Amino acid sequence: MELMVIKWFILVTCIWDLVSSLKITNIYVPNKAETIAHLNCQYDLEGEPLYDVKWYKDEKQFYRCLADGTTQEFEVPGVKIDKEEQWFAHSCPVTLVQLSNASSGRYRCEVSLDAPTFRAVSDSASLVVINRPPPPPPTLLQPPAPAPRSLAQRSNAISKILLIMTMSCLWIISKW
């Protein structure tokens, strides 16, 4: 008799899982990001009551949207949340800011129903943070260096200076 009850329980559970259509309709995690990343988890409850939606980074919970509209944050290295984000019915968006190499990883959204089933579904995607090299420091504008003079040009310039000096000396001597 016990074996028959267990078989019926397993059968009903399997059928319930097939009939119940709780599903994540869309998970958005960008493949690559530099400084900020917008994540979103959209779901369909099919009339069932929501318990919560949780976000995980590498299996560590960092954000939770509760059915009453409140949110909770949990400290996870590499995850900094934009506090201005709001969530909407059938969606739990979150914006990550100040991304670093520690922000790269696997992000998972988990949607859970309330009593009596407490069923949950989840989906995940990876995010890679791209660190662009900082731009080079601005260079000060300097006047172009004069082109080097040839030996003939330098000799000619020296000859002109000597001629002017000689003429000046002759003029001074003539005035004495």
C-alpha positions in Angstrom: 0.0 0.0 0.0 2.8 2.4 0.9 4.5 1.7 -2.4 1.3 2.6 -4.3 1.0 5.9 -2.4 4.6 6.8 -3.3 4.0 6.0 -6.9 0.9 8.1 -7.0 2.8 11.0 -5.3 5.6 10.8 -7.9 3.1 10.7 -10.7 1.1 13.7 -9.4 4.3 15.6 -8.8 5.5 15.0 -12.4 2.1 16.0 -13.8 2.1 19.1 -11.6 5.5 20.1 -13.0 4.3 19.7 -16.6 1.0 21.6 -16.0 2.5 24.4 -13.9 4.1 26.8 -16.4 6.3 29.0 -14.2 9.1 30.0 -16.6 11.7 32.6 -17.2 10.8 34.3 -20.4 14.0 36.3 -20.9 17.2 36.7 -19.0 19.4 39.5 -20.2 23.1 39.6 -19.1 25.4 41.3 -21.5 28.2 39.2 -22.8 30.7 42.0 -22.4 30.7 45.3 -20.5 33.2 48.0 -19.5 31.9 50.2 -16.7 28.2 49.3 -16.2 25.9 46.4 -16.9 22.1 46.2 -17.1 20.8 42.8 -16.1 17.1 41.8 -16.3 15.1 38.7 -15.5 11.6 38.5 -17.0 9.3 35.7 -16.0 5.7 34.4 -16.4 4.0 33.1 -13.2 0.8 31.9 -15.0 -1.3 33.3 -12.2 0.7 31.7 -9.4 1.8 34.0 -6.4 5.4 35.2 -6.5 7.6 34.6 -3.5 10.8 36.3 -4.7 13.3 36.7 -7.5 17.0 36.3 -6.6 20.2 37.3 -8.5 23.4 35.3 -8.0 27.0 35.9 -9.1 29.0 32.7 -9.2 26.4 31.1 -6.9 26.5 33.9 -4.3 23.3 35.8 -3.8 23.7 39.6 -4.3 20.1 40.9 -4.9 16.6 39.9 -4.2 13.2 41.3 -5.3 10.4 40.4 -3.0 6.7 40.1 -4.0 5.8 43.2 -2.0 8.1 45.4 -4.2 11.0 45.7 -1.7 14.5 44.7 -2.6 17.5 43.5 -0.6 21.2 43.6 -1.4 23.9 41.3 -0.2 27.6 42.1 -0.4 29.5 40.1 -3.0 33.0 41.0 -4.2 32.9 42.7 -7.6 29.2 43.6 -7.4 28.1 47.2 -6.8 24.5 47.9 -7.5 22.9 51.2 -8.7 20.5 52.0 -5.9 18.2 53.9 -8.2 17.0 50.8 -10.0 13.3 49.9 -9.6 11.7 46.6 -10.4 8.4 46.0 -12.2 5.8 43.2 -12.3 7.1 40.2 -14.1 10.7 41.6 -14.2 13.6 42.1 -11.8 16.2 44.4 -13.4 19.4 45.4 -11.7 22.2 47.7 -12.9 25.8 46.9 -11.9 28.1 49.9 -11.7 31.9 50.4 -11.2 32.7 47.1 -12.9 36.1 45.6 -12.4 37.8 42.2 -13.3 36.1 40.8 -10.1 32.7 41.6 -11.7 33.2 39.0 -14.4 31.4 35.7 -13.8 28.2 33.7 -14.2 25.0 35.6 -13.3 21.9 33.6 -12.4 18.3 34.6 -11.9 16.0 32.4 -9.8 12.3 32.9 -9.6 10.4 31.3 -6.8 6.6 30.8 -6.2 4.9 31.3 -2.9 3.0 28.6 -0.9 1.8 26.0 -1.4 4.3 24.9 -4.1 7.4 27.1 -3.6 8.5 25.9 -7.1 11.6 27.7 -8.5 13.1 28.0 -12.0 16.4 29.6 -12.9 18.5 30.6 -15.8 22.0 32.1 -16.1 24.5 33.8 -18.5 28.1 34.9 -18.3 29.4 38.5 -18.2 33.0 39.4 -19.0 34.3 42.8 -18.0 36.6 44.4 -20.6 39.2 46.7 -19.3 40.3 49.2 -21.9 43.7 50.8 -21.4 43.5 54.3 -20.1 43.9 57.0 -22.7 47.5 58.4 -22.9 48.0 61.7 -21.0 47.5 64.8 -23.1 50.7 66.1 -24.7 51.6 69.7 -24.4 51.8 71.4 -27.8 55.4 72.5 -28.4 56.6 74.5 -31.3 58.4 72.4 -33.9 62.1 72.2 -33.5 64.0 74.2 -36.1 65.4 72.1 -38.9 69.1 71.4 -38.5 71.3 73.7 -40.7 73.8 72.4 -43.0 77.5 73.3 -42.6 77.3 75.8 -45.5 74.3 77.5 -44.0 76.1 77.8 -40.6 79.2 79.2 -42.3 77.2 81.7 -44.2 75.4 82.9 -41.0 78.8 83.2 -39.2 80.2 85.2 -42.1 77.3 87.6 -41.9 77.7 88.1 -38.2 81.4 88.7 -38.5 80.8 91.2 -41.4 78.2 93.1 -39.2 80.6 93.2 -36.3 83.5 94.4 -38.4 81.3 97.2 -40.0 80.2 98.2 -36.5 83.8 98.4 -35.2 84.8 100.5 -38.3 82.0 102.9 -37.7 82.8 103.3 -34.0 86.5 103.9 -34.9 85.6 106.4 -37.6 83.5 108.4 -35.1 86.5 108.9 -32.6 
